[in-house]
Amino acid sequence: MAHPKKRSSASRRNKRRTHIKLAMPALVVCPVTGVVHTPHRAFWHEDKMYYKGRVVISKEPLN
C-alpha cells in the first residue's frame, strides 16, 4: 500500500472532505395505504407487505 511522504494538515484534509455529506433520502407516499416510504422498496403496513401498491406477503397470526 502507498504511504504518504508528508503529513496532511487538518485544513487540507477538511477541504478535501467538504463534499462528503449526508443527503436526505427520497420519500414517497403510497397511494393505497398513505404510508410514507422509500421508493422502489417493499414496506410493511398492518401485517402486510406492499410493493408497487399491491400486497406481496400477508402475515398470519401465530395462534
C-alpha positions in Angstrom: 0.0 0.0 0.0 1.1 3.6 -0.6 2.1 5.7 2.4 2.1 9.5 2.4 5.5 11.1 2.4 4.3 14.1 4.4 1.5 14.5 6.9 -1.6 16.4 5.6 -2.6 19.3 7.7 -6.1 19.4 9.2 -7.2 22.3 6.9 -6.1 20.4 3.8 -7.8 17.3 5.0 -11.0 19.2 5.8 -11.0 20.9 2.4 -10.9 17.5 0.7 -13.8 16.3 2.8 -16.2 19.2 2.1 -18.1 17.2 -0.5 -18.7 14.2 1.8 -22.0 14.8 3.4 -25.3 13.2 4.2 -28.3 13.6 1.9 -32.0 13.3 2.8 -33.4 10.0 1.4 -36.1 10.3 -1.2 -39.6 9.5 0.2 -42.9 8.9 -1.5 -46.5 8.4 -0.2 -48.2 5.1 -1.1 -51.4 5.8 -3.0 -53.1 2.7 -1.4 -52.1 2.9 2.3 -50.9 6.5 2.6 -47.7 5.4 4.3 -44.5 7.3 3.6 -41.7 5.0 2.4 -38.6 5.0 0.2 -39.4 4.4 -3.5 -38.7 1.0 -5.2 -38.7 -0.8 -1.8 -41.3 -3.1 -0.2 -42.7 -1.9 3.1 -44.8 -3.4 5.9 -48.2 -1.9 6.9 -50.7 -3.6 9.2 -49.1 -7.0 8.9 -49.0 -6.9 5.1 -46.0 -6.2 2.9 -46.7 -3.9 0.0 -44.8 -3.4 -3.2 -45.9 -1.2 -6.1 -49.3 -0.7 -4.4 -50.0 -4.5 -4.1 -50.0 -6.9 -1.2 -47.0 -9.2 -1.7 -47.0 -11.0 1.7 -49.6 -11.3 4.4 -48.5 -12.2 7.9 -50.7 -14.8 9.6 -51.3 -14.8 13.4 -49.2 -17.2 15.4 -52.3 -18.7 17.1 
